[in-house]
Amino acid sequence: MHETAVYRIRFQGAFDESWLQDLGAEWAIQFNDDSTAVSTTITGVICDQAALIGLLSSLYNVGLPLLEVECLEMKAGQPCFTDSK
Protein backbone atom coordinates (compact mmCIF):
# COMPACT_ATOMS: atom_id res chain seq x y z
CA MET A 1 0.00 0.00 0.00
CA HIS A 2 1.49 3.30 -1.05
CA GLU A 3 -1.38 5.59 -0.10
CA THR A 4 -1.56 8.08 2.70
CA ALA A 5 -4.10 7.14 5.37
CA VAL A 6 -5.35 8.22 8.78
CA TYR A 7 -4.71 5.62 11.49
CA ARG A 8 -5.82 5.22 15.07
CA ILE A 9 -3.37 3.17 17.13
CA ARG A 10 -4.05 2.10 20.70
CA PHE A 11 -1.46 0.58 22.98
CA GLN A 12 -1.10 -0.26 26.64
CA GLY A 13 0.81 2.24 28.73
CA ALA A 14 1.71 5.88 28.32
CA PHE A 15 4.67 7.90 27.16
CA ASP A 16 5.73 11.50 27.22
CA GLU A 17 3.83 13.57 24.65
CA SER A 18 7.11 14.99 23.35
CA TRP A 19 7.84 11.54 21.88
CA LEU A 20 5.19 12.23 19.23
CA GLN A 21 7.27 15.14 17.93
CA ASP A 22 9.88 12.61 16.83
CA LEU A 23 7.32 10.98 14.52
CA GLY A 24 7.45 13.92 12.11
CA ALA A 25 3.68 14.23 11.68
CA GLU A 26 0.65 15.73 13.32
CA TRP A 27 -0.80 13.40 15.94
CA ALA A 28 -3.65 13.63 18.41
CA ILE A 29 -3.15 11.79 21.69
CA GLN A 30 -5.67 10.52 24.22
CA PHE A 31 -4.92 8.82 27.52
CA ASN A 32 -7.54 6.43 28.89
CA ASP A 33 -7.33 5.52 32.54
CA ASP A 34 -9.98 3.10 33.71
CA SER A 35 -9.67 0.97 36.81
CA THR A 36 -7.70 -1.78 35.04
CA ALA A 37 -4.86 -0.24 33.05
CA VAL A 38 -3.71 2.88 31.26
CA SER A 39 -3.94 2.87 27.50
CA THR A 40 -2.94 5.53 25.01
CA THR A 41 -4.56 6.21 21.64
CA ILE A 42 -2.81 8.19 18.93
CA THR A 43 -4.47 9.28 15.71
CA GLY A 44 -2.62 10.69 12.72
CA VAL A 45 -1.69 10.53 9.07
CA ILE A 46 0.79 7.89 7.93
CA CYS A 47 2.37 8.04 4.46
CA ASP A 48 2.35 4.33 3.61
CA GLN A 49 2.66 0.86 5.11
CA ALA A 50 6.42 1.20 5.49
CA ALA A 51 5.87 4.23 7.74
CA LEU A 52 3.18 2.33 9.66
CA ILE A 53 5.53 -0.60 10.25
CA GLY A 54 8.23 1.82 11.40
CA LEU A 55 5.87 3.43 13.91
CA LEU A 56 4.69 0.07 15.24
CA SER A 57 8.32 -1.04 15.55
CA SER A 58 9.10 2.11 17.55
CA LEU A 59 6.26 1.34 19.95
CA TYR A 60 7.52 -2.22 20.30
CA ASN A 61 11.08 -1.02 20.93
CA VAL A 62 9.97 1.09 23.90
CA GLY A 63 7.98 -1.82 25.32
CA LEU A 64 4.41 -0.63 24.70
CA PRO A 65 2.08 -3.59 23.94
CA LEU A 66 -0.09 -2.99 20.87
CA LEU A 67 -3.84 -3.26 21.49
CA GLU A 68 -5.42 -2.03 18.25
CA VAL A 69 -4.59 -0.55 14.83
CA GLU A 70 -7.41 0.88 12.73
CA CYS A 71 -7.30 2.55 9.32
CA LEU A 72 -9.88 5.34 9.56
CA GLU A 73 -9.61 6.96 6.14
CA MET A 74 -7.62 6.58 2.93
CA LYS A 75 -6.24 9.83 1.56
CA ALA A 76 -5.59 8.94 -2.09
CA GLY A 77 -3.58 11.55 -3.93
CA GLN A 78 -2.77 13.53 -0.79
CA PRO A 79 0.91 14.36 -0.50
CA CYS A 80 2.71 13.05 2.51
CA PHE A 81 4.76 15.56 4.44
CA THR A 82 7.66 14.22 6.42
CA ASP A 83 9.93 15.91 8.88
CA SER A 84 13.40 16.42 7.40
CA LYS A 85 15.39 16.32 10.66
C-alpha positions in Angstrom: 0.0 0.0 0.0 1.5 3.3 -1.1 -1.4 5.6 -0.1 -1.6 8.1 2.7 -4.1 7.1 5.4 -5.3 8.2 8.8 -4.7 5.6 11.5 -5.8 5.2 15.1 -3.4 3.2 17.1 -4.1 2.1 20.7 -1.5 0.6 23.0 -1.1 -0.3 26.6 0.8 2.2 28.7 1.7 5.9 28.3 4.7 7.9 27.2 5.7 11.5 27.2 3.8 13.6 24.6 7.1 15.0 23.4 7.8 11.5 21.9 5.2 12.2 19.2 7.3 15.1 17.9 9.9 12.6 16.8 7.3 11.0 14.5 7.4 13.9 12.1 3.7 14.2 11.7 0.6 15.7 13.3 -0.8 13.4 15.9 -3.6 13.6 18.4 -3.1 11.8 21.7 -5.7 10.5 24.2 -4.9 8.8 27.5 -7.5 6.4 28.9 -7.3 5.5 32.5 -10.0 3.1 33.7 -9.7 1.0 36.8 -7.7 -1.8 35.0 -4.9 -0.2 33.1 -3.7 2.9 31.3 -3.9 2.9 27.5 -2.9 5.5 25.0 -4.6 6.2 21.6 -2.8 8.2 18.9 -4.5 9.3 15.7 -2.6 10.7 12.7 -1.7 10.5 9.1 0.8 7.9 7.9 2.4 8.0 4.5 2.4 4.3 3.6 2.7 0.9 5.1 6.4 1.2 5.5 5.9 4.2 7.7 3.2 2.3 9.7 5.5 -0.6 10.2 8.2 1.8 11.4 5.9 3.4 13.9 4.7 0.1 15.2 8.3 -1.0 15.5 9.1 2.1 17.6 6.3 1.3 20.0 7.5 -2.2 20.3 11.1 -1.0 20.9 10.0 1.1 23.9 8.0 -1.8 25.3 4.4 -0.6 24.7 2.1 -3.6 23.9 -0.1 -3.0 20.9 -3.8 -3.3 21.5 -5.4 -2.0 18.2 -4.6 -0.6 14.8 -7.4 0.9 12.7 -7.3 2.6 9.3 -9.9 5.3 9.6 -9.6 7.0 6.1 -7.6 6.6 2.9 -6.2 9.8 1.6 -5.6 8.9 -2.1 -3.6 11.5 -3.9 -2.8 13.5 -0.8 0.9 14.4 -0.5 2.7 13.1 2.5 4.8 15.6 4.4 7.7 14.2 6.4 9.9 15.9 8.9 13.4 16.4 7.4 15.4 16.3 10.7 
